[in-house]
Amino acid sequence: MCGNNMSVPLLADAVTVSGEELETAAVIFLHGLGDTGHGWADTLSTIRLPYVKYICPHAPRIPVTLNMKMIMPSWFDLMGLNPDAPEDETGIKKAAENIKAVIEHEVKNGIPANRIILGGFSQGGALSMYTALTCQHKLAGILALSCWLPLHRTFPQAASSSMNKDIPILQCHGEMDPMIPVRFGALTSEKLKSIVNPSKVQFKTYPGMMHSSCPQEMKAVKEFIEELLPRM
């Protein structure tokens, strides 16, 4: 098992896209395996709202079992990319606590939890789902792009004390994704409906899209953010 040493001070290294007005809301977005916050900060800046702050932290560099123990940015260790693969339970839970500390930091600095969307892509999306569904703060929503729910067998019990039983979730997936097949996304969507209000779960798929994004997906992301984080 490989742990995670990310802490709130790493917010100083996070890529932050500030709004052009007084910031009254935030989107915390977690990148995928081997990436950094820069790419998604650039992507999200194209759909930003002037009163929303985007925070894209960088994962720590750790050995990843799936990639022959190569050291790379990763929120937790990965042993496989199928629903039956062993999971780094210790690392996932530690990473989730660290992201909860980022949320707490924003709350203490004046952005209410119900004005914060937590999201991510691939491994980052997986961590965002697990974190939000076990969080004691009531969040605005979850953006889950091309990902899965970690430690899925521990749910719904793992969410028993969470404040987010009624949280809106936008889950998007490419129909041609070779890394995390859309079938896994569909299974995740069904699992989510057993954890939160099923009417709050949206699962959108995109023909021809692989393990990436597309303009249609980003349009849906922007609409989701606009709906949940309206101007105050």
Backbone torsions as a table, in degrees:
resi	resn	phi	psi	omega
1	MET	NA	138.7	179.8
2	CYS	-117.1	127.5	-178.7
3	GLY	-82.2	-166.5	-174.0
4	ASN	-143.8	129.9	-175.3
5	ASN	-111.2	20.6	178.4
6	MET	-68.6	141.0	177.5
7	SER	-138.2	168.1	-177.0
8	VAL	-56.7	-36.0	176.8
9	PRO	-55.1	-22.2	177.4
10	LEU	-67.5	-10.2	172.7
11	LEU	-58.5	-26.8	177.8
12	ALA	-63.8	-24.7	179.8
13	ASP	-98.5	-6.7	-179.5
14	ALA	-67.8	152.6	173.7
15	VAL	-85.4	118.9	-178.5
16	THR	-117.6	124.2	175.1
17	VAL	-102.4	106.8	-175.8
18	SER	-83.2	151.7	177.5
19	GLY	-76.7	170.1	-180.0
20	GLU	-93.8	-3.0	179.7
21	GLU	-128.0	-175.9	173.0
22	LEU	-58.8	125.2	-176.0
23	GLU	-80.7	118.9	-178.9
24	THR	-115.9	3.2	-178.1
25	ALA	-154.9	163.9	-179.7
26	ALA	-146.4	148.7	169.9
27	VAL	-118.4	117.8	175.0
28	ILE	-99.4	118.3	-172.3
29	PHE	-125.6	129.4	-173.9
30	LEU	-107.3	128.1	-177.9
31	HIS	-75.1	173.6	-179.6
32	GLY	-89.7	178.2	-178.8
33	LEU	-56.3	131.3	174.8
34	GLY	80.3	0.2	-176.4
35	ASP	-103.7	-173.1	171.4
36	THR	-134.0	178.4	179.8
37	GLY	-73.5	-13.8	-173.5
38	HIS	-61.7	-47.3	-175.1
39	GLY	-61.2	-46.4	-178.8
40	TRP	-74.2	-27.6	173.7
41	ALA	-62.6	-41.8	178.0
42	ASP	-64.2	-43.7	-179.4
43	THR	-63.6	-46.9	-177.6
44	LEU	-68.9	-27.7	179.8
45	SER	-64.9	-20.0	179.4
46	THR	-77.4	-15.0	180.0
47	ILE	-122.9	21.0	-173.2
48	ARG	-72.5	156.4	172.4
49	LEU	-108.0	144.9	-171.2
50	PRO	-65.5	-17.5	-178.7
51	TYR	-106.3	7.6	-178.4
52	VAL	-110.7	132.0	175.0
53	LYS	-96.9	131.8	175.1
54	TYR	-103.7	128.1	-179.5
55	ILE	-119.6	120.4	-177.9
56	CYS	-123.3	87.8	-179.5
57	PRO	-66.9	160.3	174.3
58	HIS	-99.4	134.1	174.7
59	ALA	-70.2	152.8	174.0
60	PRO	-69.3	160.0	176.5
61	ARG	-91.7	119.1	-178.1
62	ILE	-138.8	162.1	173.7
63	PRO	-68.9	135.7	-178.1
64	VAL	-116.4	116.3	-177.0
65	THR	-56.8	-42.3	-178.2
66	LEU	-58.4	-30.4	-178.9
67	ASN	-109.2	44.8	175.0
68	MET	55.8	38.4	176.7
69	LYS	64.0	19.3	174.8
70	MET	-64.2	143.8	179.1
71	ILE	-86.6	125.6	-177.2
72	MET	-158.3	166.3	175.9
73	PRO	-62.2	124.1	-178.3
74	SER	-158.0	134.5	-179.2
75	TRP	-71.2	-30.8	177.2
76	PHE	-159.1	169.4	-179.5
77	ASP	-71.9	147.6	176.7
78	LEU	-121.9	127.8	177.4
79	MET	-100.8	-23.6	-178.9
80	GLY	-171.5	170.1	-177.8
81	LEU	-122.8	43.4	173.7
82	ASN	-134.9	160.5	-172.9
83	PRO	-60.7	-20.0	-176.9
84	ASP	-101.1	1.9	-178.1
85	ALA	-69.0	147.5	173.5
86	PRO	-59.2	151.7	-177.7
87	GLU	-126.6	151.4	178.6
88	ASP	-84.3	76.1	-174.6
89	GLU	-58.4	-44.2	-179.6
90	THR	-62.0	-45.6	-179.0
91	GLY	-66.2	-39.2	179.5
92	ILE	-63.8	-46.6	-178.3
93	LYS	-66.8	-38.6	177.5
94	LYS	-65.5	-44.2	178.8
95	ALA	-61.8	-40.3	179.0
96	ALA	-62.7	-40.9	178.0
97	GLU	-63.4	-36.9	178.9
98	ASN	-66.7	-38.9	177.4
99	ILE	-69.8	-35.5	174.7
100	LYS	-61.5	-33.4	176.6
101	ALA	-67.4	-34.6	175.5
102	VAL	-64.5	-43.9	176.8
103	ILE	-59.2	-47.4	-179.4
104	GLU	-59.5	-39.0	178.5
105	HIS	-60.3	-43.9	179.8
106	GLU	-67.9	-38.9	178.5
107	VAL	-62.0	-45.3	-179.9
108	LYS	-65.6	-22.2	180.0
109	ASN	-96.5	12.9	167.2
110	GLY	108.2	-2.2	177.3
111	ILE	-99.7	115.7	-177.7
112	PRO	-60.9	147.7	-179.4
113	ALA	-58.1	-35.4	-178.8
114	ASN	-77.0	6.8	172.4
115	ARG	-116.9	22.2	178.9
116	ILE	-120.4	124.8	171.1
117	ILE	-100.9	132.8	175.9
118	LEU	-108.0	131.4	-178.2
119	GLY	-154.6	178.9	178.2
120	GLY	178.3	172.8	-179.6
121	PHE	-116.7	134.7	175.3
122	SER	57.4	-122.3	-179.4
123	GLN	-59.7	-35.8	177.6
124	GLY	-66.6	-36.3	175.4
125	GLY	-66.6	-39.2	177.5
126	ALA	-59.8	-47.6	179.9
127	LEU	-65.4	-37.3	179.9
128	SER	-63.5	-40.2	178.8
129	MET	-64.6	-48.8	-178.4
130	TYR	-61.0	-42.9	-178.2
131	THR	-63.4	-49.2	-177.7
132	ALA	-63.7	-39.4	-176.0
133	LEU	-74.9	-10.2	177.2
134	THR	-117.8	13.8	-173.7
135	CYS	-88.2	143.9	178.3
136	GLN	-86.7	-11.4	173.6
137	HIS	-89.4	141.5	175.0
138	LYS	-82.8	110.3	-176.1
139	LEU	-93.4	167.3	-178.6
140	ALA	-77.0	-36.1	-176.6
141	GLY	178.1	174.8	179.2
142	ILE	-127.5	132.0	171.4
143	LEU	-106.5	115.9	-174.8
144	ALA	-122.3	98.5	-174.2
145	LEU	-105.4	122.8	174.0
146	SER	50.9	54.0	-172.7
147	CYS	-143.9	-167.3	-176.1
148	TRP	-145.6	171.2	177.0
149	LEU	-98.7	113.5	177.9
150	PRO	-67.2	153.8	178.5
151	LEU	49.7	41.6	-173.8
152	HIS	-60.5	-25.9	-179.2
153	ARG	-70.8	-17.5	-179.4
154	THR	-83.8	-6.2	179.3
155	PHE	-99.1	150.5	8.8
156	PRO	-83.3	-4.4	-175.7
157	GLN	-58.8	-37.1	-177.7
158	ALA	-63.2	-21.3	-178.9
159	ALA	-100.1	11.4	-171.3
160	SER	-62.0	-31.3	-178.9
161	SER	-105.1	7.2	-178.3
162	SER	-73.3	154.1	176.0
163	MET	-89.7	4.3	-168.8
164	ASN	-114.7	42.9	177.9
165	LYS	-74.1	-16.0	-176.1
166	ASP	-120.4	25.3	-172.3
167	ILE	-80.0	134.6	174.2
168	PRO	-69.9	137.2	179.8
169	ILE	-128.9	126.4	170.7
170	LEU	-106.8	112.8	179.7
171	GLN	-110.7	124.1	-179.3
172	CYS	-123.5	146.8	-176.6
173	HIS	-153.9	140.7	174.6
174	GLY	-80.1	134.5	-177.9
175	GLU	-71.0	-15.7	179.7
176	MET	-110.9	22.3	-178.1
177	ASP	-65.7	116.5	-179.3
178	PRO	-85.6	-16.7	-176.1
179	MET	-90.8	-48.5	177.0
180	ILE	-123.6	89.3	-174.1
181	PRO	-53.1	147.9	-177.7
182	VAL	-58.5	-25.6	176.7
183	ARG	-60.3	-37.9	177.8
184	PHE	-67.7	-35.7	175.8
185	GLY	-63.3	-41.4	179.4
186	ALA	-65.5	-40.8	176.9
187	LEU	-62.8	-39.5	177.7
188	THR	-63.1	-42.0	179.5
189	SER	-59.6	-43.5	179.0
190	GLU	-64.9	-38.5	178.3
191	LYS	-64.5	-42.6	-179.7
192	LEU	-59.2	-35.7	-179.2
193	LYS	-68.1	-15.0	175.8
194	SER	-92.4	-6.0	-176.8
195	ILE	-106.7	-42.2	-179.3
196	VAL	-119.0	174.2	175.3
197	ASN	-54.9	114.7	-173.9
198	PRO	-59.1	-25.4	179.7
199	SER	-70.6	-12.6	-178.5
200	LYS	-91.4	-5.2	-175.6
201	VAL	-98.4	119.1	173.5
202	GLN	-108.5	132.5	176.5
203	PHE	-124.6	110.1	-178.2
204	LYS	-112.0	134.3	177.2
205	THR	-118.2	155.9	-173.9
206	TYR	-130.1	113.4	-179.6
207	PRO	-59.1	136.5	176.1
208	GLY	82.2	-14.5	-179.2
209	MET	-79.7	132.9	179.1
210	MET	-95.8	-143.5	-179.8
211	HIS	-85.4	72.3	-173.2
212	SER	-160.9	-155.9	177.2
213	SER	-129.1	175.4	178.1
214	CYS	-153.0	162.0	-178.4
215	PRO	-57.3	-36.4	-179.8
216	GLN	-65.5	-39.3	177.6
217	GLU	-64.9	-44.9	-178.8
218	MET	-66.0	-30.2	174.5
219	LYS	-63.8	-42.7	177.9
220	ALA	-64.9	-38.5	178.4
221	VAL	-62.8	-45.9	-179.9
222	LYS	-61.4	-43.9	179.8
223	GLU	-63.2	-38.2	178.6
224	PHE	-63.6	-45.7	179.2
225	ILE	-64.0	-45.1	-179.6
226	GLU	-61.0	-39.8	-179.0
227	GLU	-67.9	-41.9	-173.9
228	LEU	-87.1	-23.9	-178.7
229	LEU	-122.5	65.6	179.7
230	PRO	-68.9	158.4	176.1
231	ARG	-61.1	139.0	-179.7
232	MET	-90.8	NA	NA
